[in-house]
């Protein structure tokens, strides 16, 4: 009986450590800083210096608002590579994903990631995030976008 409890406890601890280990604010505190969090959203400030790279981490589904121009390389957990170009004020929806990031530019990259919690976070992108959010979450996302200078 004790052995069963012991191994159950070990499993729970390892599972929790693995889940936390993927959180970008824990794995990559140099690049990701938690700005605000509640039961609906997680708002993270993103900063990559020129040519900086990250470790593997994951994000819930959410919106990225680029504050600066960027040329980034995303490498997912399976090794698939995708280059992304963004302009200041540009907002993009991303479904939940695990990846590594490399800033290919000669300038720093700044952005805000608004991770959506709950059912929408598990979406594969087929759900329209603007209609799936409750009114309070819509208001929070709109405020963050307005604060970033996005009309």
C-alpha positions as CSV (number, residue, x, y, z in Angstrom):
1,X,0.0,0.0,0.0
2,X,2.8,2.4,0.9
3,X,4.6,1.6,-2.3
4,X,1.6,2.4,-4.3
5,X,1.2,5.8,-2.7
6,X,4.9,6.5,-3.0
7,X,4.9,5.8,-6.7
8,X,1.7,7.8,-7.2
9,X,3.3,10.7,-5.5
10,X,6.4,10.4,-7.6
11,X,4.3,10.3,-10.7
12,X,2.3,13.4,-9.8
13,X,5.5,15.3,-8.9
14,X,7.2,14.4,-12.1
15,X,4.1,15.3,-14.2
16,X,3.9,18.6,-12.5
17,X,7.6,19.3,-13.0
18,X,7.3,18.4,-16.6
19,X,4.3,20.7,-17.1
20,X,5.9,23.6,-15.3
21,X,9.2,23.0,-17.2
22,X,7.5,23.8,-20.5
23,X,6.0,27.1,-19.3
24,X,7.9,29.9,-21.1
25,X,8.0,32.1,-18.0
26,X,9.7,29.2,-16.1
27,X,11.9,27.8,-18.9
28,X,12.8,31.1,-20.5
29,X,12.5,33.9,-18.0
30,X,15.1,35.9,-20.0
31,X,12.6,36.0,-22.9
32,X,9.2,35.7,-21.3
33,X,7.9,37.8,-18.3
34,X,4.4,37.3,-16.9
35,X,2.6,40.6,-16.8
36,X,-0.9,39.6,-15.9
37,X,-2.9,36.4,-15.2
38,X,-6.3,35.4,-14.2
39,X,-8.7,32.5,-14.9
40,X,-9.3,33.7,-18.4
41,X,-5.9,34.9,-19.8
42,X,-2.2,35.0,-19.3
43,X,-0.4,38.1,-20.7
44,X,3.3,37.7,-21.3
45,X,5.8,40.2,-22.4
46,X,8.2,38.8,-25.0
47,X,11.8,40.0,-25.6
48,X,14.5,38.5,-27.8
49,X,17.8,40.3,-28.3
50,X,19.4,40.1,-31.8
51,X,20.1,36.4,-32.7
52,X,18.9,35.0,-29.4
53,X,17.5,31.5,-29.2
54,X,15.1,29.8,-26.8
55,X,14.8,26.4,-25.3
56,X,11.7,24.2,-26.2
57,X,8.6,25.6,-24.5
58,X,4.9,25.7,-25.1
59,X,2.1,28.3,-25.2
60,X,-1.7,28.0,-24.9
61,X,-3.7,29.2,-27.8
62,X,-3.6,32.9,-28.0
63,X,-2.8,36.2,-29.8
64,X,0.7,37.6,-30.3
65,X,0.9,41.4,-30.8
66,X,4.3,42.3,-32.3
67,X,5.6,45.6,-30.9
68,X,8.7,45.7,-33.2
69,X,9.5,44.3,-36.6
70,X,10.8,40.8,-36.5
71,X,12.3,37.9,-38.5
72,X,11.9,34.8,-36.4
73,X,12.5,31.1,-36.9
74,X,10.1,28.7,-35.1
75,X,11.2,25.1,-34.8
76,X,8.5,22.8,-33.4
77,X,8.9,19.7,-31.2
78,X,9.1,17.5,-34.4
79,X,11.8,19.6,-36.0
80,X,9.5,21.4,-38.5
81,X,10.9,24.9,-39.2
82,X,8.8,27.9,-40.1
83,X,10.1,31.5,-40.6
84,X,7.9,34.3,-39.5
85,X,8.1,38.0,-40.5
86,X,6.1,40.5,-38.5
87,X,5.5,44.3,-38.4
88,X,4.9,46.5,-35.4
89,X,1.2,46.4,-34.3
90,X,0.5,43.2,-36.2
91,X,-1.6,40.7,-34.3
92,X,-1.8,36.9,-35.0
93,X,-3.7,34.0,-33.6
94,X,-1.7,30.9,-32.7
95,X,-3.2,27.6,-31.6
96,X,-1.5,25.8,-28.7
97,X,2.1,24.8,-29.7
98,X,5.5,23.8,-28.5
99,X,8.5,25.3,-30.2
100,X,11.9,26.9,-30.0
101,X,12.4,30.5,-31.2
102,X,15.4,32.2,-32.8
103,X,15.5,35.9,-33.6
104,X,17.2,36.0,-37.0
105,X,17.3,39.8,-37.0
106,X,20.0,42.2,-36.0
107,X,17.6,44.1,-33.7
108,X,15.6,43.2,-30.6
109,X,12.1,41.7,-30.9
110,X,9.4,42.8,-28.5
111,X,5.8,41.4,-28.4
112,X,2.9,40.7,-26.1
113,X,1.5,37.1,-26.0
114,X,-2.1,36.9,-24.7
115,X,-2.7,33.2,-23.9
116,X,-6.3,32.2,-23.6
117,X,-7.2,29.7,-20.9
118,X,-10.0,27.2,-20.9
119,X,-11.7,25.5,-23.9
120,X,-10.4,28.0,-26.4
121,X,-6.8,27.3,-25.4
122,X,-7.2,23.7,-26.5
123,X,-8.5,24.7,-29.9
124,X,-6.6,23.7,-33.0
125,X,-7.4,27.1,-34.5
126,X,-10.7,26.1,-36.0
127,X,-12.6,28.1,-33.5
128,X,-12.9,31.8,-34.1
129,X,-11.3,33.3,-31.0
130,X,-13.3,36.5,-31.2
131,X,-16.7,34.7,-31.0
132,X,-15.5,32.0,-28.5
133,X,-14.3,34.4,-25.8
134,X,-16.6,35.6,-23.1
135,X,-17.2,39.4,-22.9
136,X,-14.7,40.0,-20.1
137,X,-11.9,38.3,-22.0
138,X,-12.8,40.1,-25.2
139,X,-12.5,43.4,-23.3
140,X,-9.1,42.4,-21.8
141,X,-7.7,41.4,-25.2
142,X,-9.0,44.7,-26.8
143,X,-7.4,46.7,-24.0
144,X,-4.0,45.0,-24.5
145,X,-4.2,45.6,-28.3
146,X,-5.1,49.3,-27.8
147,X,-2.3,49.7,-25.3
148,X,0.2,48.3,-27.8
149,X,-0.9,51.0,-30.4
150,X,-3.0,48.6,-32.5
151,X,-6.2,50.5,-33.6
